[in-house]
């Protein structure tokens, strides 16, 4: 059963969503006060945070920013605020999705599954993943936000971590720069391709024997990049 942390000050809505998500194999721990909700993250494992924006004592955008810096956990913002700046800021601060209220709980369930698939590749849809992961020189530690290369811990910035972890999950697949930006919360989706190329260059310097002739992070002309290894 998935463990969902909800920070929502509308108690009636929180109760309705909790009951609905329970029917879909999700256990919800709900808080109506942001500080107690954030404290819970440090005491229990949660698979995802469902976050309202209009909260007492601390705005939800600030909660999003603090949680994203504290722990690698998927975040879906659920809010009635319609200002496009709230949506853009939430995604830039670390949220993985933004669902405007009101919405059908069925859509929420679908979005939760969609976000979690990005964090946990489905072995059933990729039968070779288990086999290939055993040979992988990379080891991704999502909880601690760390990546090991040949059992050595890589010193990565947030942007480097997000890009490399996504490439690891998409191993062997060609990934466009636009897709990289969308799945890297710290990178502005409107950033130029050059900024992503710069981060790729830094990653190559940290893992390649010869960064000018890479064997792991490969360029695909006119498209983007792919991570590959035997």
C-alpha positions in Angstrom: 0.0 0.0 0.0 1.3 3.4 -0.9 1.9 5.9 1.8 0.6 9.4 0.9 1.3 12.5 3.0 -1.4 15.2 2.6 -1.1 18.8 3.8 -4.5 20.2 3.3 -6.4 22.6 5.6 -9.8 21.8 4.1 -10.7 19.0 6.6 -13.8 17.9 4.7 -11.9 17.6 1.4 -9.0 15.8 3.1 -11.4 13.3 4.6 -13.1 12.6 1.2 -9.8 12.2 -0.6 -8.4 10.0 2.1 -11.3 7.6 1.9 -11.2 7.5 -1.9 -7.5 6.9 -2.1 -7.8 4.2 0.5 -10.0 2.3 -1.9 -7.2 2.5 -4.4 -4.6 1.0 -2.1 -3.2 4.3 -0.8 -3.0 5.1 2.9 -3.2 8.8 3.6 -1.7 10.6 6.6 -3.2 14.1 6.6 -2.2 17.3 8.4 -4.0 20.7 8.2 -0.9 22.6 9.5 2.2 22.8 7.3 4.9 22.7 10.0 3.5 19.5 11.6 3.2 18.0 8.1 6.8 18.8 7.2 8.0 17.3 10.5 6.2 14.1 9.7 8.5 13.6 6.6 11.5 13.2 8.8 9.8 10.5 11.0 8.1 8.2 8.5 8.5 7.1 4.9 6.1 8.6 2.4 5.8 7.7 -1.3 4.3 11.1 -2.3 3.3 14.5 -0.9 -0.1 15.9 -1.9 0.1 19.6 -1.0 -2.4 22.5 -0.9 -1.1 26.0 -1.3 -3.4 28.2 0.8 -2.3 27.0 4.3 -2.2 28.6 7.7 1.1 29.9 9.0 3.2 29.1 5.9 2.3 29.3 2.2 2.3 26.1 0.3 4.9 27.3 -2.2 7.3 27.8 0.7 6.4 24.3 2.0 7.2 22.9 -1.5 10.5 24.6 -1.6 11.6 23.4 1.8 10.5 19.9 1.4 12.2 19.6 -2.0 15.5 20.7 -0.4 15.0 18.4 2.6 14.1 15.2 0.9 13.6 13.6 -2.5 9.9 12.9 -2.5 7.4 13.3 -5.4 5.1 16.3 -4.8 1.7 17.0 -6.4 0.3 20.5 -5.7 -3.5 20.5 -5.3 -4.8 24.0 -5.2 -7.7 26.3 -6.1 -5.3 29.1 -6.8 -5.5 29.9 -10.5 -2.6 32.3 -10.9 -0.2 30.9 -13.5 2.7 32.2 -11.4 1.7 29.8 -8.6 1.8 26.9 -11.0 5.2 27.9 -12.5 6.7 28.7 -9.2 5.5 25.4 -7.7 7.0 23.4 -10.5 10.3 25.3 -10.3 10.5 24.9 -6.6 10.3 21.1 -6.9 6.7 20.0 -7.5 6.2 17.2 -10.0 2.7 18.0 -11.0 0.0 20.7 -10.3 -3.7 19.7 -10.3 -6.2 22.6 -10.1 -9.2 22.3 -7.8 -11.9 21.2 -8.2 -11.1 17.9 -9.8 -12.4 14.3 -10.0 -10.6 12.0 -7.5 -10.1 9.6 -10.4 -7.9 12.2 -12.0 -5.9 12.5 -8.8 -5.3 8.7 -8.7 -4.1 8.8 -12.3 -1.7 11.6 -11.7 -0.3 9.9 -8.6 0.4 6.8 -10.6 1.9 8.9 -13.4 4.3 10.7 -11.1 5.4 7.6 -9.3 6.2 5.9 -12.5 8.8 8.5 -13.2 10.4 7.8 -9.8 10.2 4.0 -10.0 10.6 2.4 -13.5 8.1 -0.4 -14.1 10.1 -3.7 -14.4 7.0 -5.4 -15.9 7.2 -3.0 -18.9 10.9 -3.4 -19.2 11.8 -7.1 -18.6 15.5 -6.5 -19.1 15.6 -3.8 -16.4 16.4 -6.2 -13.5 19.1 -7.9 -15.5 20.6 -4.6 -16.8 20.5 -3.0 -13.3 22.7 -5.8 -11.9 25.4 -4.8 -14.5 24.9 -1.1 -14.2 27.9 1.0 -13.0 25.4 3.4 -11.5 23.6 3.0 -8.3 20.7 5.4 -7.6 19.7 6.0 -4.0 16.5 7.9 -4.2 15.9 8.3 -0.5 19.3 10.0 0.2 19.4 11.7 -3.2 22.7 10.1 -4.1 24.2 8.4 -7.1 27.1 6.1 -7.0 29.3 5.4 -10.1 31.4 2.2 -9.8 30.6 2.3 -6.1 32.1 5.8 -5.7 29.7 8.5 -4.5 29.3 11.3 -7.1 29.4 14.9 -5.9 26.5 16.3 -7.8 24.5 19.6 -7.8 20.8 19.3 -7.7 20.5 19.8 -11.5 23.2 17.2 -12.2 21.4 14.7 -9.9 18.0 15.3 -11.6 19.4 14.9 -15.1 21.6 11.9 -14.4 18.9 10.1 -12.4 16.4 10.6 -15.2 18.9 9.3 -17.8 19.5 6.2 -15.6 15.8 5.5 -15.4 15.6 5.9 -19.2 18.8 3.9 -19.9 19.2 3.1 -23.6 16.4 5.5 -24.7 17.0 8.7 -26.6 15.8 11.7 -24.4 15.3 15.1 -25.9 16.5 18.2 -24.1 12.9 19.3 -23.7 12.0 16.1 -21.9 15.0 16.4 -19.7 13.9 19.9 -18.7 10.4 18.8 -17.9 11.6 16.0 -15.7 14.2 18.1 -13.9 12.3 20.3 -11.4 15.2 22.7 -10.7 15.6 23.5 -14.4 13.3 26.1 -16.0 11.4 24.4 -18.9 12.0 27.6 -20.9 15.8 27.3 -20.3 17.9 27.3 -23.4 19.3 24.0 -24.7 22.8 25.4 -23.9 22.2 25.3 -20.2 21.3 21.6 -20.3 24.4 21.0 -22.5 26.5 22.6 -19.9 25.2 20.3 -17.2 25.7 17.3 -19.4 29.3 18.5 -19.9 29.9 18.6 -16.2 28.4 15.1 -15.7 30.7 13.8 -18.4 33.7 15.3 -16.6 32.7 13.4 -13.5 32.1 9.9 -15.0 33.9 9.6 -18.4 37.5 8.6 -18.8 37.6 11.0 -21.8 34.8 13.6 -21.6 35.5 14.6 -25.2 34.9 11.0 -26.4 32.1 9.8 -24.0 31.1 6.2 -23.7 28.2 6.6 -21.2 26.3 9.8 -21.9 26.0 9.9 -25.7 24.8 12.8 -27.9 22.1 12.1 -30.4 22.5 14.8 -33.1 19.4 17.0 -33.4 17.5 15.3 -30.6 19.3 15.1 -27.2 21.1 12.4 -25.2 21.0 8.8 -24.1 22.7 6.9 -21.4 24.2 3.6 -22.5 26.6 1.0 -21.3 27.3 -2.7 -21.9 
